[in-house]
Amino acid sequence: MGHYFDGDIMFLAPPASDPRKILKPSMLDDVADKFQSNKLPSDWNVITGDLPGIPWRYVHFDTQRIDNQLYLLAQPSNREERPTAILLQPLAKGFRRMCVFQRVEPHF
């Protein structure tokens, strides 16, 4: 069984871009555990789960619309990971962390 549902990769690209001409299976490097973003055009950006302690392929993104702005709620696929979630604002080059959520474990 593969890692089909391990995580998401988000791309920010110009509206007229055709992803079929750019995205290739060879851009996924399971050995190095990285997405080959250096193969993207300079006006493209990739957002993955590549955060300290969390490899790129183990994070899921949910889109959020807050005050007419697009945000991404990033959550690791392993619920034991910390932080529990991070609210990201996509930017032209990367993203900004807006808020970090920590899960409170029952302690009774």
ZAFISE-12227 format. One record per residue (C-alpha): x negated, y negated, z negated; residue in one letter. Coordinates in steps of 0.02 Angstrom, whole numbers, plus 50000, padded with zeros to 5 digits. Example, Ala and Ser with C-alpha at 12.3 -4.5 7.8 and 13.67 -1.06 7.14 Angstrom:
BEGIN
493855022549610A;493165005349643S;
//
This chain:
BEGIN
500005000050000M;499354982750045G;499434965849963H;500854959350071Y;501744949649933F;500234944149831D;500384925649870G;500654911449991D;499584900150098I;500284882850138M;499714872850289F;499894854250318L;499754850350503A;500254836650625P;502064838650682P;501614842850863A;500384856750815S;500654874250881D;500074886250743P;500044901150863R;498554893450952K;497574890750792I;497994903750659L;497174920550687K;497104936250577P;495204934750573S;495394919150465M;495864930250317L;494274936150234D;494724949250103D;492904953050066V;492464935350014A;494234932749946D;494374916350039K;495384908950180F;494254902950321Q;494854884850319S;493274879150410N;494054886650568K;495534874650561L;495584858250660P;495034843050560S;496804836150550D;497454852250467W;497414855850281N;497684871850185V;498324873850007I;498044890749925T;497964897349749G;496094894949745D;496064888049568L;494804892549432P;495094910749385G;496454913349517I;495974919649691P;496814911549842W;498014925749878R;498824927549707Y;499874911649696V;501634908349758H;502274891049807F;504044884649789D;504474868349875T;505234854949764Q;506034838549814R;505874825349678I;506374807249714D;506324810849901N;504514816949891Q;503874834549931L;503014844049791Y;502454862149773L;502694872349615L;501224884449613A;501454900249508Q;500254915049496P;500974931849549S;500264939549390N;501374932549252R;499984934949124E;498894921749209E;498714904349138R;499254891149175P;501034897149202T;501344884549342A;500634868749417I;501624855249506L;500614849249658L;500864834349771Q;500254838449948P;499104825150021L;498354822550193A;496754830650128K;497134842749988G;498314840149843F;498504831249677R;498944840449516R;500454831649443M;500894842649296C;500274858849217V;501514870549133F;501034883148999Q;502174897548950R;502614898448766V;502554916448707E;503794922648576P;502974922748405H;504314929248289F;
//
